[in-house]
Amino acid sequence: MKHNATSILSRGRLCENCRVSSTQTAPVPVPAAQRPSPLARLAASVSDPVLRILVTATLIGRVGRGIFLTVTVLYFTLIVKLPAHEVAIVLAASSGVGIVASLAGGWLADRMSAKRLIVGATTLEGLGLVGYAFTSDFASALVIAVVVGAFGQMANSTRMAIIARAFDGEARVHARAVLRTVTNVSIAVGSGIGAIALAIGTAQAYRAFLVLAGLASLGAILRLVKLPSAVDAPAAAVAVTTATGSIDALATRRAARRARWAHSPWLDVRYLLLTLASAVFGMQFGVGELAVPLWIARETTAPETLVSAVLIMNTVVVICFQVPLSRGTHDLRRAARVSAIAAWLMAAACFVYAAAAGLSPWLAVAVVVAAALAHAFAEVLSQAGGWGLSFELADPVRAGTYQGVFSMGYSLGALAAPLVVNATVLTHGFGGWAALAAVFLVSGLGTWAIARRAAALAG
C-alpha cells in the first residue's frame, strides 16, 4: 500500500496560512494569533497512520537510547570497573557488528515480514539494554554490547525499508525527516533523565536507569505491533513452466537467482558510489562528537562548558530545520543542490573551527559558535539530500536490501570517524582541519555529481 501524503501536506500548508470560505475563490490570511502552534503543525504532519505509529514508537523508544548514551561509558568505567581500553573494545564491537546487522536487516526485510522483523529486533535490543544492568565483567559487557548493537542496527535498516515501501516521493523524505526530529527530541529528554543517575552516582542508580532505558525501548513495541501488513515486501513467486505445463524446479531456482541479482545493490555502481560518498560525509558526526570537544578543551581558551552548549545548539537546529529543509529533496536536482551546499558549509566549518585556536576567550566562543552553526546546517542538508537520493535511486523491488546497504555505509563511516579524526585534527591541528575540509568537500560534491548525472539521465 502506498500513501500519497503530498496532497495531504499541501492541504495542510494551505490551511496553516489561510482559510477559504465556500463563497471565496482566494484565500484570506489568518491572523498570526490564530495560526497553529509548532506542535500542532508537527501533529498535522504525521496524519498518515503508518508514520504516526513510527513517530510514537520513536518517541517512546529513543528516550531509552538517550538514557543509555548518557550513562553507559561512566557505568562501564566507575561501576563495572573496566579499564579504558576494554571500554573502547566494547564500544567498537557494538559498532562493528552493526555494519553486518544493517545489511542483514535490509536483506531480511525483503524476504520476511518487516513488521515482525522490527518488532523482534526492537524486543531483543530492549532486553539487551536491560541486560547491561547485570554486567559484572568485560566478557558479559562485550556480549551484551554485541546484542544491542546488532539488533539496534537491524531495527534501523528495517525501519528504512518500511518507509521506502509505505510512502512515495516527497512523503518518504518527509517521514524520514520527521523521525529524525523526533529522535533528537527523545534522546535529549532521555539524556536529561540519565543525568539523574550521574547526579546520584551510586551503582544502584546506574543499574536502575539502565533497566529504565531497556523498558522504554521495549515500550516502543506496543506501537510497532500496530503496523499494517502492507509495510511488508510483496510476495514474489517465481514460477517457470515447461511447454507441457509442468514446473521445472531447477529452472525456477535459477530464474529466482537471476532475478535477485538483477535487482542487487551490489551490482548498482551508482548506488554504491552514493553510499560511499554519504558514508565519508557521515564522518561529520564524529567531528562533532570527538574533534570539536577535544579541540575546544585543548587548543582554545573557550570554557569547556561550550562543548555542552554546542551540542544543545546542534540539537535545536535539527529539531527546528530538519523537516522544512528536507522538503523537495525527493527531486534529484534539489537533492544535488542541498548536497553541494552542505559540502561547502562543512568545509567552511572545518576552517572556522581551526581559526578558534589562540584567540581570546570570548572571541574563541564566537568563532566556535559560528563554525558549529555551519556544521549543524551542513548536517541537516546532507541528511536531507542523502535520504532523497537513497530512496529515489534504489530499486523498489529490493527496497530493504538497498536501504540495508545505505545504512551499512553510515555504520562504516561511524566506525572510521574516530580513526580519521585522530589522524587529522588531533595529530596535525590546522593542517588536519584543512585535510578534513577537503575530504568533506570532495565527498559532498561527489554526491552532487551523482545526483546531477541521475537527473540528466531521468530527463
C-alpha positions in Angstrom: 0.0 0.0 0.0 1.3 3.4 -0.9 0.3 6.6 0.9 0.1 9.7 -1.1 0.9 12.2 1.5 1.8 15.0 -0.9 -1.7 16.2 -1.3 -2.4 15.9 2.4 0.7 18.0 3.2 -0.3 20.6 0.5 -3.7 20.9 2.0 -2.1 21.2 5.5 0.1 24.0 4.4 -2.8 25.8 2.8 -4.9 25.5 5.9 -1.9 26.7 8.0 -1.7 30.1 6.3 -5.3 30.8 5.2 -9.0 30.0 5.5 -11.2 29.7 2.5 -15.0 30.1 2.7 -17.5 28.4 0.4 -18.1 31.7 -1.4 -14.5 32.8 -1.8 -12.0 31.9 -4.6 -9.0 33.4 -2.9 -7.5 32.6 0.5 -7.8 35.0 3.3 -4.7 35.3 5.5 -5.2 34.0 9.0 -4.1 36.3 11.8 -0.8 35.2 13.4 -2.5 34.7 16.7 -4.8 32.1 15.1 -2.1 30.1 13.3 -1.4 26.6 14.5 1.4 26.2 17.0 4.6 24.3 16.0 3.3 21.4 18.0 0.0 21.4 16.1 1.9 21.6 12.8 4.0 18.7 13.8 0.9 16.7 14.7 -0.7 17.6 11.3 2.4 16.4 9.5 2.0 12.9 10.9 -1.6 12.3 9.8 -0.6 9.2 7.9 -1.3 6.1 10.2 2.0 4.4 9.4 4.0 7.5 10.1 2.1 8.1 13.3 2.9 4.6 14.6 6.6 5.1 13.7 6.7 8.5 15.4 5.1 7.4 18.6 7.3 4.3 18.8 10.3 6.5 18.2 9.2 9.0 20.9 9.0 6.2 23.4 11.9 4.1 22.4 14.6 6.7 21.8 14.2 8.1 25.3 15.8 4.8 26.4 18.6 5.4 23.9 19.2 8.9 25.4 19.5 7.4 28.9 21.9 4.7 27.6 24.1 7.2 25.8 24.4 9.4 28.9 25.3 6.7 31.5 27.0 3.9 29.6 30.6 5.0 29.5 30.7 6.1 33.1 28.8 2.9 34.1 31.5 0.7 32.5 34.3 2.8 34.0 33.0 3.6 37.5 30.7 0.7 38.3 31.9 -2.3 36.3 35.5 -1.1 36.7 36.6 -1.7 33.1 39.9 -0.1 32.0 39.7 2.5 29.2 41.0 0.0 26.5 38.3 -2.5 27.4 35.6 0.1 27.2 36.9 1.1 23.8 36.8 -2.6 22.6 33.2 -3.0 23.9 32.0 0.2 22.0 33.9 -0.7 18.9 32.5 -4.2 18.9 29.0 -2.8 19.2 29.6 -0.5 16.2 31.3 -3.2 14.1 28.6 -5.8 14.4 26.1 -3.1 13.5 27.7 -3.0 10.0 26.7 -6.6 9.3 23.4 -6.2 11.1 22.4 -3.3 8.8 22.9 -5.5 5.8 21.1 -8.4 7.4 18.1 -6.2 8.4 17.6 -4.9 4.9 18.1 -8.3 3.3 15.6 -9.9 5.7 13.1 -7.1 5.3 12.8 -8.2 1.6 12.2 -11.8 2.5 10.0 -11.9 5.6 7.5 -9.7 7.4 9.1 -6.3 8.0 6.6 -5.8 10.8 7.6 -9.0 12.6 11.3 -8.3 12.0 11.3 -4.8 13.5 9.2 -5.9 16.5 11.6 -8.8 17.1 14.7 -6.7 16.7 13.4 -4.0 19.0 12.5 -6.6 21.6 16.0 -8.0 21.6 17.6 -4.6 21.7 15.4 -3.6 24.7 16.3 -6.8 26.5 19.9 -6.2 25.8 19.7 -2.7 27.4 18.2 -4.2 30.5 20.9 -6.8 30.5 23.6 -4.1 30.8 22.4 -3.6 34.4 23.6 -7.2 35.2 27.1 -7.0 33.6 29.9 -7.6 36.0 33.0 -8.0 33.8 34.4 -7.4 30.3 33.1 -10.6 28.8 29.4 -10.0 29.8 29.6 -6.4 28.7 31.1 -7.4 25.3 28.3 -10.0 24.7 25.5 -7.6 25.6 27.1 -4.8 23.5 27.1 -7.0 20.5 23.5 -8.0 21.0 22.4 -4.3 21.5 24.5 -3.1 18.5 23.3 -5.9 16.2 19.6 -5.7 16.8 19.5 -1.9 17.1 21.0 -1.6 13.6 18.8 -4.3 12.3 15.7 -2.4 13.5 17.0 0.8 11.9 17.5 -0.7 8.5 14.2 -2.4 8.7 12.6 0.9 9.6 14.1 2.4 6.4 12.7 -0.4 4.3 9.3 0.2 5.8 9.5 3.9 4.9 10.6 3.1 1.4 7.6 0.8 0.8 4.9 2.7 2.8 5.4 6.1 1.1 6.1 7.7 -2.2 8.3 10.6 -3.4 8.4 13.6 -1.1 6.4 11.8 1.6 9.3 9.3 2.1 11.8 12.1 2.8 9.3 13.9 4.9 8.7 10.8 7.0 12.5 10.3 7.5 12.9 13.9 8.5 10.1 13.8 11.0 11.5 10.7 12.5 15.0 12.2 12.9 13.5 15.3 14.5 11.5 13.1 16.9 14.7 11.1 17.6 16.6 14.2 18.6 13.8 15.3 20.9 13.6 11.9 22.6 17.3 11.5 23.0 17.5 14.9 24.5 14.8 14.0 27.0 16.5 10.7 27.7 19.8 12.4 28.3 18.2 14.7 30.9 16.7 11.6 32.6 20.1 9.9 32.5 21.7 12.9 34.1 19.8 12.0 37.3 21.7 8.7 37.5 25.0 10.6 37.1 24.0 13.1 39.9 23.1 10.2 42.3 26.3 8.4 41.4 25.6 5.0 43.1 25.8 1.6 41.4 22.1 1.1 42.2 21.1 4.3 40.4 23.2 3.4 37.3 21.6 0.0 37.1 18.1 1.2 37.7 18.3 3.8 35.0 19.8 1.2 32.5 16.7 -1.0 33.3 14.5 2.1 32.7 16.3 2.6 29.3 15.5 -1.0 28.3 11.9 -0.7 29.4 11.5 2.5 27.3 12.9 0.6 24.3 10.5 -2.3 24.9 7.6 0.2 25.3 8.0 1.1 21.6 6.8 -2.4 20.7 3.3 -1.5 21.9 3.1 0.8 18.9 5.1 -1.2 16.4 2.8 -4.2 16.6 0.0 -2.0 15.2 1.8 -1.5 11.9 -0.3 -2.8 8.9 0.9 -5.8 7.0 1.1 -3.5 3.9 4.6 -2.5 5.1 5.8 -6.0 4.3 7.5 -6.8 1.0 5.1 -8.1 -1.6 5.3 -11.8 -2.2 7.4 -12.6 -5.2 6.6 -16.0 -6.5 8.7 -17.0 -9.5 7.4 -20.0 -11.5 8.8 -21.3 -14.7 6.8 -23.7 -16.6 7.8 -26.0 -19.5 5.9 -26.4 -22.7 3.9 -29.2 -21.3 2.9 -27.1 -18.3 4.9 -28.9 -15.7 7.1 -26.9 -13.2 10.8 -27.3 -13.8 12.2 -26.9 -10.2 15.8 -26.3 -11.3 14.8 -23.7 -13.8 12.7 -22.0 -11.2 15.6 -21.8 -8.8 17.9 -20.4 -11.5 15.4 -17.9 -12.6 14.9 -16.7 -9.0 18.7 -16.3 -8.5 18.9 -14.3 -11.7 16.0 -12.1 -10.6 17.7 -11.4 -7.3 21.0 -10.5 -8.8 19.2 -8.3 -11.4 17.9 -6.2 -8.5 21.0 -6.3 -6.3 22.6 -3.1 -5.0 26.0 -4.8 -5.2 25.8 -4.6 -9.0 24.5 -1.0 -8.9 27.7 1.0 -9.2 25.9 4.4 -9.0 24.2 3.4 -5.7 27.4 2.0 -4.3 29.2 5.3 -5.1 26.3 7.2 -3.4 26.7 5.0 -0.3 30.5 5.6 -0.3 30.1 9.4 -0.6 27.4 9.5 2.1 29.5 7.3 4.4 32.5 9.6 4.1 30.5 12.7 4.6 28.8 11.0 7.6 32.1 11.2 9.4 31.0 14.8 10.3 29.1 13.2 13.2 32.5 12.0 14.6 33.8 15.5 14.1 31.1 16.9 16.4 31.3 14.1 18.9 35.1 13.9 19.2 37.2 16.5 17.3 35.2 19.6 18.4 35.1 18.8 22.2 38.8 18.0 22.3 39.7 21.0 20.1 37.8 23.3 22.4 39.4 21.8 25.6 42.9 21.5 24.3 43.5 24.2 21.7 41.2 27.1 22.5 40.7 29.4 25.5 37.0 29.0 25.4 35.4 27.5 28.6 34.8 23.7 28.4 31.1 24.3 29.1 30.9 25.5 25.4 31.0 21.8 24.5 27.6 21.2 26.0 26.3 24.5 24.5 27.4 23.4 21.0 25.7 20.0 21.4 22.4 21.7 22.5 22.6 24.2 19.7 23.1 21.3 17.2 20.0 19.5 18.6 17.9 22.7 18.4 18.9 23.3 14.7 18.0 19.7 13.8 14.6 19.9 15.6 13.7 23.2 14.0 15.0 22.8 10.5 15.3 19.1 9.5 11.7 18.8 8.3 11.4 22.2 6.4 14.8 21.9 4.8 14.1 18.3 3.7 11.1 19.3 1.6 11.5 18.6 -2.1 14.7 16.6 -1.8 13.0 13.6 -3.5 13.7 15.6 -6.6 17.1 14.7 -7.8 18.1 18.2 -8.8 17.1 19.6 -5.4 18.9 16.8 -3.6 22.0 17.7 -5.7 21.8 21.4 -4.7 21.4 20.8 -1.0 24.3 18.2 -1.0 26.6 20.8 -2.7 25.6 23.5 -0.1 26.3 21.0 2.7 29.7 20.3 1.2 30.7 23.9 1.2 29.3 24.6 4.6 31.1 21.7 6.2 34.4 22.6 4.6 34.0 26.2 5.8 33.1 24.9 9.3 36.4 23.0 9.5 38.5 26.1 8.7 36.4 28.2 11.2 36.9 25.6 14.0 40.6 25.7 13.3 40.6 29.5 13.5 39.4 29.5 17.1 42.8 28.4 18.4 44.9 31.1 20.0 42.1 33.7 20.2 40.8 35.4 23.4 38.1 33.5 25.3 35.1 35.5 24.1 36.3 35.7 20.5 37.0 31.9 20.6 33.5 31.3 21.8 32.0 33.4 19.0 34.2 31.6 16.3 33.3 28.1 17.6 29.6 29.0 17.7 29.8 30.3 14.1 31.5 27.1 13.0 29.1 24.9 14.9 26.1 26.6 13.2 27.6 26.0 9.8 28.3 22.4 10.8 24.7 21.9 12.1 23.2 23.2 8.8 25.6 21.1 6.8 24.4 18.0 8.8 20.8 18.8 8.2 21.2 19.4 4.5 23.5 16.4 3.9 21.0 14.1 5.6 18.1 15.6 3.6 19.9 15.1 0.3 21.2 11.7 1.2 17.7 10.4 2.2 16.1 11.6 -1.0 18.8 10.0 -3.2 18.9 6.8 -1.2 15.2 6.3 -1.8 14.9 7.6 -5.4 18.0 5.8 -6.8 17.1 2.5 -5.1 15.4 -0.4 -7.0 11.9 -0.7 -5.4 11.9 -4.4 -5.9 14.7 -4.8 -3.3 13.9 -1.7 -1.2 15.0 -3.4 2.0 18.3 -4.6 0.7 19.1 -1.2 -0.8 18.4 0.6 2.4 20.5 -2.0 4.3 23.5 -1.2 2.1 23.0 2.5 2.5 22.7 2.1 6.3 25.8 -0.1 6.3 27.7 2.9 4.7 26.8 5.1 7.6 27.9 2.4 10.1 31.3 2.2 8.3 31.6 5.9 8.4 30.9 6.0 12.1 33.4 3.3 12.7 36.1 5.1 10.7 35.4 8.6 12.1 37.5 8.3 15.4 40.5 7.0 13.5 40.3 9.7 10.8 39.8 12.5 13.4 42.8 11.2 15.4 44.9 11.1 12.2 44.0 14.6 11.1 42.8 17.2 13.7 44.2 15.6 16.9 47.6 15.0 15.3 48.1 17.8 12.9 46.0 20.7 14.2 45.2 23.3 11.5 46.6 21.0 8.7 44.3 18.3 9.9 41.3 20.6 9.8 42.3 21.5 6.2 42.5 17.8 5.3 39.1 17.2 6.7 37.7 20.2 4.9 39.0 18.6 1.6 37.5 15.2 2.5 34.1 16.7 3.1 34.1 18.9 0.1 35.1 16.0 -2.2 32.5 13.6 -0.8 29.7 16.2 -0.7 30.4 17.4 -4.3 30.6 13.7 -5.3 27.1 13.2 -4.1 26.1 16.4 -6.0 27.7 14.9 -9.2 25.9 11.6 -8.8 22.5 13.3 -8.3 23.1 15.7 -11.3 24.0 12.7 -13.5 21.0 10.8 -12.4 18.7 13.8 -13.0 20.1 14.2 -16.5 19.5 10.5 -17.4 16.0 10.7 -16.0 15.3 13.7 -18.3 
